[in-house]
């Protein structure tokens, strides 16, 4: 390792999805950044992901969790490993994503010039069709019920997001995090388990004096929510509404009456999203259950089954 080539650990969290995980690793093998460690953290997969990674990718660092720790807890295992082994950057990458060969290099080159440091995300495309944008940044105001979704979502990439742009929230699907941010702002919020961790982490990093930006010349392709059943699945609906209510309260506390109105409006938005699910009733029920568990102060992994969840 040279001073100009800081070591990067890419943490790939897997929960089933063997073929997607192997494709993700293969894309990382093509990376032109030489100081790279691939860390696969398996969240107690029920398929043969662990066996396949161990046999086909013997040089990959494989960490097996005894149970499903969720997105936050599972990634935190990999982040701790990266920090303990001296990595200067940690990149979180969904196992249902693949990276362009120059993606990590472009992110690191921007990061090395940053003072103060920022969370950096690539431009994220859908895996299919591969030229459509899924994420090009996102605004977030905890006082707003709906923040408008991701920038550029559904647009064809014609270079309109080239360069580096400040944004409000990074995406946990693919984000490069400097060591300094993790040491000063902390790791992901274990109590959220799934969904909303990137929002909370971005808000906490900003509170600690850091920024968030999108590097439009670095590209990732993403099979959106493949591990959790799709963007509008009951599983996603439950954790999204519960965690959104929790995080907005943490970062924008209000009086009781105003908060009640905010909660009602936010639940209504998620119920509208549930209508786009192919399991509409189950997703709507999951939204209500998420609101109830939030009101009861229940965080972490939901012990009761989520109806319709895969």
C-alpha positions in Angstrom: 0.0 0.0 0.0 1.3 3.5 -0.9 0.2 6.8 0.6 -1.7 7.6 -2.6 -3.6 4.3 -2.6 -5.5 4.0 0.6 -6.9 0.6 1.4 -10.7 0.1 0.8 -12.8 -2.7 2.2 -16.0 -3.4 0.3 -18.6 -4.9 2.6 -21.1 -7.1 0.8 -23.9 -8.2 3.0 -25.6 -11.4 1.9 -28.8 -13.0 2.9 -29.6 -15.8 0.4 -29.3 -14.7 -3.2 -26.2 -16.8 -3.9 -26.1 -16.0 -7.6 -26.5 -12.2 -7.0 -23.7 -12.3 -4.4 -21.4 -14.1 -6.8 -22.1 -11.6 -9.6 -21.4 -8.8 -7.2 -18.0 -10.3 -6.2 -17.1 -10.9 -9.9 -17.8 -7.2 -10.7 -15.5 -6.2 -7.8 -12.8 -8.5 -9.2 -12.8 -6.3 -12.3 -12.2 -3.1 -10.2 -9.1 -1.1 -11.2 -8.5 0.0 -7.6 -5.6 -2.2 -6.4 -5.9 -1.8 -2.6 -9.2 -3.6 -2.3 -10.5 -6.1 0.2 -13.8 -7.8 -0.5 -15.6 -8.7 2.8 -18.7 -10.8 2.5 -20.8 -10.9 5.6 -23.4 -13.6 5.5 -26.5 -13.0 7.6 -27.3 -16.7 8.2 -28.4 -17.5 4.7 -30.6 -20.6 4.2 -29.3 -21.3 0.7 -25.7 -22.4 -0.2 -24.3 -18.9 -0.4 -21.6 -19.5 2.1 -20.5 -22.7 0.5 -20.4 -21.2 -2.9 -18.4 -18.1 -1.8 -15.9 -20.3 0.1 -15.4 -22.6 -2.9 -15.4 -20.1 -5.7 -13.9 -17.1 -4.1 -11.3 -18.4 -1.6 -9.5 -15.0 -1.5 -12.6 -13.2 -0.2 -12.9 -12.5 3.5 -16.0 -14.4 4.5 -17.7 -13.7 7.9 -20.6 -15.9 8.9 -23.2 -14.5 11.3 -25.0 -17.0 13.5 -28.3 -15.2 12.9 -29.8 -12.6 10.7 -28.6 -9.3 12.2 -30.5 -7.2 9.6 -28.9 -4.6 7.2 -27.5 -2.4 10.0 -26.2 -5.1 12.3 -24.8 -7.3 9.5 -23.0 -4.4 7.8 -21.6 -3.2 11.2 -19.9 -6.6 11.5 -18.1 -5.9 8.3 -17.3 -2.3 9.1 -15.7 -3.3 12.4 -13.5 -5.8 10.6 -12.5 -3.1 8.1 -11.6 -0.7 10.9 -9.7 -3.3 12.9 -7.6 -4.2 9.9 -6.6 -0.6 9.1 -8.7 0.3 6.1 -9.1 4.0 5.4 -12.4 3.6 3.6 -15.4 1.3 3.9 -17.7 0.8 0.9 -21.1 -0.7 1.7 -22.4 -2.5 -1.4 -25.7 -4.5 -1.7 -25.2 -8.0 -2.8 -27.7 -7.4 -5.6 -25.5 -4.7 -7.1 -22.6 -4.7 -9.5 -19.9 -2.0 -10.0 -18.3 -0.5 -13.0 -14.5 -1.3 -13.1 -13.6 2.4 -12.4 -16.3 3.0 -9.8 -14.2 2.6 -6.7 -11.3 4.5 -8.1 -13.5 7.5 -9.0 -15.0 7.5 -5.5 -11.6 7.3 -3.8 -10.1 10.0 -5.9 -12.9 12.4 -4.9 -12.7 11.3 -1.3 -9.0 11.9 -1.1 -9.5 15.5 -2.0 -12.3 16.1 0.4 -11.8 18.3 3.5 -13.9 17.8 5.5 -14.7 14.3 4.5 -18.0 13.3 3.0 -20.0 10.1 2.5 -19.8 9.5 -1.2 -22.3 7.6 -3.3 -22.0 6.6 -7.0 -24.8 7.1 -9.5 -27.0 4.0 -9.2 -28.7 2.6 -12.2 -31.4 -0.1 -12.3 -29.9 -3.5 -13.3 -32.7 -3.7 -15.9 -32.9 -1.6 -18.0 -29.3 -0.7 -17.2 -29.3 2.9 -18.6 -32.1 4.1 -16.3 -31.2 5.9 -13.1 -32.4 4.7 -9.7 -30.5 7.1 -7.4 -28.7 10.4 -8.2 -29.1 11.9 -4.7 -31.9 12.6 -2.3 -33.2 15.4 -0.1 -34.4 14.8 3.4 -36.2 17.0 5.8 -37.5 15.3 8.9 -40.3 17.9 9.1 -41.7 16.7 5.7 -44.0 13.7 5.3 -42.7 13.1 1.8 -39.4 14.3 0.5 -39.9 13.6 -3.2 -38.0 10.4 -3.7 -34.6 9.9 -5.3 -33.3 12.5 -7.8 -33.2 11.3 -11.4 -35.3 8.2 -10.6 -36.5 6.6 -13.8 -34.6 9.0 -16.1 -32.3 7.8 -18.8 -28.7 8.6 -18.0 -27.4 11.1 -20.6 -24.7 12.6 -18.5 -26.9 15.0 -16.7 -25.5 14.1 -13.3 -21.8 14.1 -14.2 -19.4 15.5 -11.6 -19.8 15.8 -7.9 -23.0 17.1 -6.3 -23.9 17.7 -2.7 -27.0 15.9 -1.5 -28.9 15.2 1.6 -29.0 11.5 2.0 -26.8 8.7 0.7 -28.0 5.3 -0.3 -27.0 2.2 1.6 -27.1 0.3 -1.6 -23.7 1.7 -2.4 -21.8 4.3 -0.3 -18.1 5.0 0.4 -17.5 6.0 4.0 -14.1 7.5 5.2 -12.8 6.0 8.3 -12.9 9.4 10.1 -16.7 9.6 9.7 -17.2 6.1 11.2 -14.9 6.9 14.1 -16.5 10.2 14.9 -20.2 9.7 13.9 -20.4 6.0 14.7 -21.7 3.0 12.8 -25.2 2.2 11.4 -28.1 2.2 13.8 -28.6 -1.5 14.9 -32.0 -0.8 16.3 -33.5 -0.1 12.8 -32.6 -3.6 11.6 -33.8 -3.0 8.0 -34.7 0.2 6.0 -33.9 3.8 6.8 -30.4 3.2 8.1 -28.8 5.2 5.3 -31.2 8.2 6.1 -30.3 8.1 9.8 -26.6 7.6 9.2 -26.5 10.5 6.8 -28.3 12.7 9.2 -26.0 11.7 12.0 -22.9 12.3 9.9 -24.2 15.8 9.0 -24.8 16.5 12.6 -21.2 15.6 13.3 -20.0 18.1 10.6 -19.6 15.9 7.6 -21.3 16.0 4.2 -22.9 13.7 1.6 -22.3 13.8 -2.1 -23.0 11.9 -5.3 -20.1 11.2 -7.7 -22.0 11.0 -11.1 -19.0 9.5 -13.0 -19.0 6.4 -10.8 -21.7 3.9 -11.6 -23.3 0.9 -9.9 -26.2 -1.2 -11.2 -28.8 -2.4 -8.7 -31.5 -5.1 -8.6 -33.7 -3.0 -6.4 -34.8 -4.6 -3.1 -34.1 -8.1 -4.4 -33.3 -9.5 -1.0 -36.4 -8.1 0.7 -39.1 -9.0 -1.9 -39.3 -5.8 -3.9 -39.8 -2.1 -3.2 -43.4 -2.4 -2.1 -43.3 -5.8 -0.4 -44.9 -6.2 3.1 -41.4 -6.7 4.6 -40.2 -3.3 3.2 -43.5 -1.6 4.1 -43.3 -2.6 7.8 -39.8 -1.5 8.4 -40.0 1.6 6.2 -43.0 3.1 8.1 -41.8 2.1 11.6 -38.3 3.4 11.1 -39.3 6.5 9.2 -41.5 7.5 12.2 -38.7 6.7 14.6 -36.0 8.6 12.7 -38.1 11.7 12.0 -39.0 12.0 15.7 -35.3 11.7 16.7 -34.2 14.5 14.3 -37.3 16.7 14.4 -39.1 16.5 17.8 -42.4 18.4 17.9 -45.3 18.8 20.2 -47.9 16.0 20.7 -50.7 17.5 18.5 -48.4 18.3 15.6 -46.7 14.9 15.9 -50.0 13.1 15.7 -50.9 14.9 12.5 -47.5 14.1 11.1 -47.8 10.4 11.9 -51.3 10.2 10.4 -50.0 11.8 7.2 -46.9 9.6 6.9 -49.0 6.4 7.4 -51.4 7.6 4.7 -48.4 8.0 2.3 -47.2 4.5 3.0 -50.7 3.1 2.6 -50.8 4.7 -0.8 -47.5 3.1 -1.6 -48.9 -0.3 -0.5 -51.4 0.0 -3.4 -48.5 -0.5 -5.8 -47.6 -3.8 -4.2 -48.6 -7.1 -5.8 -49.7 -8.0 -2.3 -51.8 -5.0 -1.5 -53.6 -6.2 1.5 -50.5 -7.7 3.1 -48.5 -4.5 2.5 -51.2 -2.3 3.9 -51.5 -4.5 7.0 -47.7 -4.3 7.4 -47.9 -0.5 7.3 -50.4 -0.5 10.2 -48.3 -3.0 12.1 -45.2 -0.8 11.6 -47.1 2.2 13.0 -48.3 0.2 16.0 -44.9 -1.1 16.8 -43.4 2.4 16.6 -46.0 3.6 19.0 -45.2 0.8 21.4 -41.5 1.5 21.1 -40.6 -1.8 19.5 -37.5 -1.6 17.4 -34.9 -4.2 16.2 -36.0 -7.3 14.3 -39.7 -8.0 14.4 -40.3 -11.2 16.2 -43.8 -11.8 14.9 -44.0 -12.9 11.3 -44.9 -10.2 8.7 -47.9 -11.3 6.7 -46.9 -11.9 3.1 -43.2 -11.4 3.7 -40.8 -13.6 1.9 
